[in-house]
Amino acid sequence: MCSRRRIAVVIPAFNEEKSIGEVVHSIRGLGEGFDAIVINDNSTDRTTEVALKAGAVVIELPCNLGIGGAVQTGYKFARDRGYDACIQVDGDGQHPADQIPRLIAPLFEDGYDMVIGSRFVTDSDYEISFMRLVGIKVLSFFLKITTGMDVKDTTSGFRAINRKVLELFANEYPQDYPEPESLVFAHKKGLRVKEIPTRMASRMYGKSSITPILSAYYMIKVMLAMFIDLFKK
Protein backbone atom coordinates (compact mmCIF):
# COMPACT_ATOMS: atom_id res chain seq x y z
CA MET A 1 0.00 0.00 0.00
CA CYS A 2 2.55 2.62 1.13
CA SER A 3 5.32 1.68 -1.29
CA ARG A 4 3.44 3.40 -4.13
CA ARG A 5 2.99 6.59 -2.13
CA ARG A 6 5.31 9.09 -0.50
CA ILE A 7 4.83 9.50 3.23
CA ALA A 8 6.51 12.31 5.17
CA VAL A 9 7.27 11.35 8.76
CA VAL A 10 7.56 14.70 10.56
CA ILE A 11 9.62 14.53 13.76
CA PRO A 12 9.67 17.71 15.87
CA ALA A 13 12.78 17.58 18.05
CA PHE A 14 14.28 19.70 20.78
CA ASN A 15 17.49 18.42 22.37
CA GLU A 16 16.87 14.81 21.38
CA GLU A 17 20.43 13.80 20.45
CA LYS A 18 20.25 10.64 22.59
CA SER A 19 17.14 9.23 20.91
CA ILE A 20 16.77 10.87 17.49
CA GLY A 21 19.22 8.55 15.72
CA GLU A 22 17.34 5.43 16.72
CA VAL A 23 14.00 7.05 15.79
CA VAL A 24 15.26 7.93 12.31
CA HIS A 25 16.80 4.49 11.79
CA SER A 26 13.52 2.80 12.71
CA ILE A 27 11.60 4.92 10.20
CA ARG A 28 14.09 4.25 7.43
CA GLY A 29 13.64 0.58 8.22
CA LEU A 30 10.05 0.82 6.98
CA GLY A 31 11.41 0.89 3.45
CA GLU A 32 10.97 3.00 0.35
CA GLY A 33 8.29 5.66 0.49
CA PHE A 34 8.82 6.76 4.10
CA ASP A 35 11.00 9.84 4.59
CA ALA A 36 12.13 11.00 8.03
CA ILE A 37 11.87 14.80 8.27
CA VAL A 38 13.40 16.10 11.50
CA ILE A 39 12.44 19.63 12.54
CA ASN A 40 15.18 20.79 14.88
CA ASP A 41 13.44 23.35 17.09
CA ASN A 42 16.60 25.35 17.86
CA SER A 43 18.23 22.61 19.93
CA THR A 44 21.43 23.31 21.84
CA ASP A 45 22.79 19.78 21.52
CA ARG A 46 23.82 17.50 18.61
CA THR A 47 20.29 16.71 17.40
CA THR A 48 20.98 17.84 13.82
CA GLU A 49 24.32 16.04 13.55
CA VAL A 50 22.90 12.76 14.83
CA ALA A 51 19.75 12.98 12.68
CA LEU A 52 21.72 13.69 9.51
CA LYS A 53 24.08 10.81 10.20
CA ALA A 54 21.07 8.50 10.62
CA GLY A 55 19.76 9.56 7.20
CA ALA A 56 17.06 12.13 7.94
CA VAL A 57 16.25 15.33 6.15
CA VAL A 58 16.77 18.05 8.78
CA ILE A 59 15.17 21.49 8.89
CA GLU A 60 16.80 23.76 11.45
CA LEU A 61 14.66 26.51 12.96
CA PRO A 62 16.47 29.77 13.79
CA CYS A 63 14.51 30.14 17.03
CA ASN A 64 12.40 27.89 19.22
CA LEU A 65 8.84 27.83 17.84
CA GLY A 66 7.43 25.17 20.12
CA ILE A 67 5.64 22.01 19.06
CA GLY A 68 2.97 23.73 16.96
CA GLY A 69 5.38 25.80 14.92
CA ALA A 70 7.79 22.90 14.47
CA VAL A 71 5.09 20.53 13.23
CA GLN A 72 3.61 23.15 10.90
CA THR A 73 7.08 23.71 9.43
CA GLY A 74 7.17 20.01 8.65
CA TYR A 75 3.72 20.19 7.08
CA LYS A 76 4.78 23.08 4.86
CA PHE A 77 7.83 21.12 3.72
CA ALA A 78 5.73 18.04 2.97
CA ARG A 79 3.09 20.06 1.12
CA ASP A 80 5.61 21.85 -1.06
CA ARG A 81 7.33 18.59 -2.01
CA GLY A 82 4.17 16.77 -2.99
CA TYR A 83 3.89 14.12 -0.29
CA ASP A 84 0.69 12.07 -0.33
CA ALA A 85 0.31 11.92 3.44
CA CYS A 86 2.09 12.95 6.59
CA ILE A 87 2.51 11.45 10.03
CA GLN A 88 3.75 13.13 13.18
CA VAL A 89 6.15 11.17 15.39
CA ASP A 90 7.83 12.29 18.60
CA GLY A 91 11.62 12.46 18.65
CA ASP A 92 11.92 10.79 22.06
CA GLY A 93 11.14 7.26 20.87
CA GLN A 94 7.62 6.95 22.31
CA HIS A 95 6.05 6.17 18.93
CA PRO A 96 7.25 2.84 17.49
CA ALA A 97 7.84 2.94 13.75
CA ASP A 98 6.18 -0.43 13.22
CA GLN A 99 2.85 1.20 14.17
CA ILE A 100 3.09 3.82 11.40
CA PRO A 101 1.61 1.68 8.58
CA ARG A 102 -1.43 1.00 10.80
CA LEU A 103 -2.09 4.74 11.08
CA ILE A 104 -1.53 5.38 7.39
CA ALA A 105 -3.79 2.59 6.10
CA PRO A 106 -7.21 4.12 7.03
CA LEU A 107 -6.33 7.29 5.10
CA PHE A 108 -6.11 5.43 1.80
CA GLU A 109 -8.24 2.36 2.41
CA ASP A 110 -11.20 3.94 4.22
CA GLY A 111 -11.05 7.60 3.22
CA TYR A 112 -10.33 9.09 6.64
CA ASP A 113 -8.72 12.53 6.79
CA MET A 114 -6.94 12.10 10.12
CA VAL A 115 -6.01 9.00 12.11
CA ILE A 116 -4.97 9.26 15.76
CA GLY A 117 -2.86 6.64 17.49
CA SER A 118 -4.38 6.14 20.92
CA ARG A 119 -3.20 4.77 24.25
CA PHE A 120 -6.74 4.54 25.61
CA VAL A 121 -9.08 3.04 23.01
CA THR A 122 -8.40 -0.38 24.50
CA ASP A 123 -6.72 -1.53 27.70
CA SER A 124 -3.03 -0.69 27.62
CA ASP A 125 -0.03 -1.16 29.88
CA TYR A 126 1.28 2.30 28.94
CA GLU A 127 2.38 4.06 32.13
CA ILE A 128 1.08 7.58 32.69
CA SER A 129 0.76 9.70 35.83
CA PHE A 130 -2.63 9.88 37.50
CA MET A 131 -2.93 13.65 37.04
CA ARG A 132 -2.07 13.48 33.34
CA LEU A 133 -4.59 10.70 32.84
CA VAL A 134 -7.27 12.74 34.59
CA GLY A 135 -6.39 15.75 32.45
CA ILE A 136 -6.67 13.77 29.21
CA LYS A 137 -10.04 12.32 30.28
CA VAL A 138 -11.34 15.80 31.13
CA LEU A 139 -10.20 17.13 27.74
CA SER A 140 -11.85 14.18 26.04
CA PHE A 141 -15.13 14.89 27.84
CA PHE A 142 -14.88 18.61 27.03
CA LEU A 143 -14.28 17.83 23.34
CA LYS A 144 -17.28 15.51 23.24
CA ILE A 145 -19.74 17.93 24.81
CA THR A 146 -18.60 20.85 22.66
CA THR A 147 -18.12 19.15 19.29
CA GLY A 148 -19.61 15.67 19.58
CA MET A 149 -16.23 14.11 18.74
CA ASP A 150 -15.40 10.99 20.75
CA VAL A 151 -11.60 10.99 20.99
CA LYS A 152 -10.10 9.42 24.08
CA ASP A 153 -6.43 10.32 23.58
CA THR A 154 -6.80 14.02 22.84
CA THR A 155 -3.14 14.87 23.45
CA SER A 156 -1.64 12.09 21.32
CA GLY A 157 1.05 13.41 19.00
CA PHE A 158 1.06 10.16 17.03
CA ARG A 159 -1.25 11.00 14.13
CA ALA A 160 -1.51 10.73 10.38
CA ILE A 161 -3.20 13.12 7.93
CA ASN A 162 -4.00 12.90 4.24
CA ARG A 163 -3.08 15.34 1.50
CA LYS A 164 -6.20 17.48 1.98
CA VAL A 165 -5.48 18.04 5.66
CA LEU A 166 -1.78 18.51 4.96
CA GLU A 167 -2.61 21.49 2.76
CA LEU A 168 -5.03 22.82 5.37
CA PHE A 169 -2.64 22.51 8.33
CA ALA A 170 0.31 23.87 6.34
CA ASN A 171 -1.65 27.14 6.09
CA GLU A 172 -3.38 27.14 9.47
CA TYR A 173 -2.31 25.17 12.52
CA PRO A 174 -2.66 25.88 16.26
CA GLN A 175 0.60 26.87 17.90
CA ASP A 176 0.08 26.57 21.65
CA TYR A 177 -1.75 23.25 22.15
CA PRO A 178 -1.79 21.75 18.67
CA GLU A 179 -2.94 18.20 19.42
CA PRO A 180 -6.27 18.97 21.17
CA GLU A 181 -6.85 22.26 19.32
CA SER A 182 -6.38 20.64 15.91
CA LEU A 183 -9.29 18.33 16.76
CA VAL A 184 -11.50 21.40 17.08
CA PHE A 185 -10.17 22.56 13.71
CA ALA A 186 -11.03 19.15 12.27
CA HIS A 187 -14.57 19.37 13.61
CA LYS A 188 -15.13 22.83 12.16
CA LYS A 189 -13.83 21.70 8.76
CA GLY A 190 -15.97 18.57 8.77
CA LEU A 191 -13.00 16.22 8.56
CA ARG A 192 -13.33 12.46 9.06
CA VAL A 193 -11.29 11.50 12.11
CA LYS A 194 -10.57 7.96 13.28
CA GLU A 195 -8.91 6.90 16.52
CA ILE A 196 -7.20 3.51 16.62
CA PRO A 197 -5.30 1.68 19.36
CA THR A 198 -1.54 1.73 18.90
CA ARG A 199 1.33 0.46 20.96
CA MET A 200 3.45 3.19 22.51
CA ALA A 201 6.64 3.06 24.52
CA SER A 202 8.13 5.08 27.33
CA ARG A 203 10.49 7.82 26.27
CA MET A 204 14.03 6.52 25.70
CA TYR A 205 15.78 9.14 27.83
CA GLY A 206 14.82 11.77 30.36
CA LYS A 207 11.43 12.35 31.92
CA SER A 208 8.49 14.69 31.51
CA SER A 209 8.77 18.09 33.17
CA ILE A 210 5.00 18.27 33.70
CA THR A 211 4.18 18.19 37.42
CA PRO A 212 0.69 17.59 38.90
CA ILE A 213 0.21 21.35 39.34
CA LEU A 214 1.33 22.03 35.78
CA SER A 215 -1.03 19.29 34.54
CA ALA A 216 -4.01 21.06 36.09
CA TYR A 217 -2.85 24.44 34.79
CA TYR A 218 -2.29 22.98 31.32
CA MET A 219 -5.76 21.39 31.27
CA ILE A 220 -7.49 24.68 32.10
CA LYS A 221 -5.52 26.61 29.48
CA VAL A 222 -6.16 23.97 26.81
CA MET A 223 -9.91 23.94 27.42
CA LEU A 224 -9.99 27.73 27.21
CA ALA A 225 -8.05 27.65 23.92
CA MET A 226 -10.35 24.96 22.52
CA PHE A 227 -13.42 26.95 23.53
CA ILE A 228 -12.09 30.06 21.80
CA ASP A 229 -11.24 28.02 18.71
CA LEU A 230 -14.87 26.94 18.42
CA PHE A 231 -15.96 30.52 17.76
CA LYS A 232 -13.10 31.68 15.56
CA LYS A 233 -14.05 32.36 11.95
N, C-alpha and C positions, 0 to 999 in steps of 0.2 A: 504494500500500500504506500508506504512513505518513500520508497526508493525512487518513485517516479515524480516526487514532489520535493521542493526545497523548504526545509524547516529551519527557521532561525531560533536557536536556543539562547535567549537573552539572560545573562548572568550579571546582575548588579553586584558589585563587590567593593567593600571598603575594608582595607587592611586584612585581606584574606590570604596572605602568602602561604600559610601553612596548609590550607585546604584547597585552594583554587586549582592547583596542578592536577590533583586527583579528580576533581569535578570535571575539568576539561577532558582529561584522558577517558573518563567514563562515557562522556557524551560522544567523543570521537569513536569510541568502541561500538556505537550504534550503527556505524557504517555510513555509506554515501547518502547524502541528502540532508544530514544533520550538521549544522554549522554552529560551533560555540562562539558566541559574541559576548565578550566580557566588557562590561562598562565599569571602568575603574573610577570610582567616585572620589577622586582626589586623595587616594591613599598615601600614607607616609611610609609604607613598607615596600617590599619587593613584589607586590601583587602583579604588576604589569610584566616584569621580567619572567616570573614563574609561569604566568598564563601564556605568554608568547612561546616560551620554551615547550610548553605542553601542546601547542598547536592551535591556540585560539586566535581569533581576530580580536584586537583590543582597541577600545575607544577610551582615551583618557580625557576626563573632564578637568577643566582648568580650576574649578572650585567645587566644593561639596554641594551637590544639589539635593541630596537625600534620596530615598528610595523611589519616590514618584518621578523625580526628574531624571534619575538614572535609567529607570525602566522606559520612560518615554523616549529618551535618547536612543535606546535600543530599538524601539518600535519605529522611530523615524528612519534609522539605518535599514531595518528590514523592509520597510515600505519602499524606500528609494531603490532598493536592489532587487525588488520583485519577488520576495519570498511568498510562498503560498500560505504559510501559517507561521505562528510564532508561539513559543512557550517560555514562560518565565521560570527560572530555576535559581534558588539561592546559592550563593558562593561558599556557604559553610558546610556543604555536604549533607544537608538534611533531606534533599530530594533525590532519591536514587534514579539514576539514568534509565534503568530497566523499566521504570514506570512510565517513561515519557511516551512510548508508542500507545499505551492504554489511554492517555489523555488526548492524543492526536486523533485517534481512530473515530470518535463520535463526530468530529468536525466534518470529515469527508464521507463517512458511512451513513450518518443519521442527520446531517444537516444542522448540527448545533453551531452556534456562533461562539460560545465560550464554554470551556469544560474546566471545572475546578477539582483539583485533587484534594480529597478530604480525609481528615483523621477521625471523623466522628460519624460518618454515615453508617458504619457498622462498628462492632466492638473492636477495639484496638489496644495494643499494649504500649502505645506511644505515651511517654511520660511527659506530663505537663503540670505546672503548679496549679494548686486549687484556685487561686485568685485569677489566673489567666483563663482557666477553664470557665469559671463563672462569668468573666468578662465576655468571652466568646459566645456563651449561651445567651447572655443578655443582648448582645449585638444581633444575634440570630433572631431572637424574639422581636426586637425593635424593627429589623428589616421586614419581618413577616407581617407585622401589624401595619406598617407604613406602605409597603409595596405589594404584599401578597407573595413575595418570593420566599421559598423554603430552602434556605442554604444554612447548613449547620456549621460549616467551617468558614466563617466570614472573613477571617484574617489570613487564610491560606494564600501563600505567594506562589504556590505550585499550580499554574493554570495555563491553559492553551487557548488561543484565539484564532479565528479564521482571517482570511484576507480582508473581508469587509470591516471587521472590528479593528484589525491592524491599522487600516486607513483612518478609522474614526479616532482611535486612541493616539495615533501619531500626531493628530491635530489638537486633540483635547483629552487631557488625562489629569486626574486629581493628583496633587502634589504632596499633601500632608499625610493623608491616610488612604493611599491608593487602593488597597485590597477591598475594604468594605465600601468605600465611596464609589469605586468603579461598578459595584453591583447596583447602586442606585442609578448610575449612568445607564447601565444595561437595561434596567427596568424602563427608564424614560424613553429609550430608543427602541423598545420592543424587541430586544434581542432574545434569542433562545439560549438559555443557560442550563447546563447539566452539571450535577455534582456526583462524582463517583469516588468510591473508596480507593485509596492508594496507600501503599506502604511508605512510611517515612522513617527516617533515622534521627538519632540525636546529632547535634552539631559535632563536627570532628574535633574542634578545639575551642577553648574558651567557654563562657557561659553568658546567658542573657543578663543584661543590665537592668531589666524591668523588675522592680520590687513590687510587693503587694500594694503599696501606696500609689506608685506610678501606674499600676494596672488599673486601679479605680479612676485615677485622673485621666488616663488614656481613654477609658471606656466612655466617660462623660464627654470628653472633647470629640471623640469619634461620632457619637450619637448626635451631637450638636451639628457637626459638619455634614452628616448624612441628612439631617432634617433640613438644613439650609439648601443642600443640593436638590432636594425634592422640588423646591420652588424656584430654582434658577431657570432662566429661559435658555 
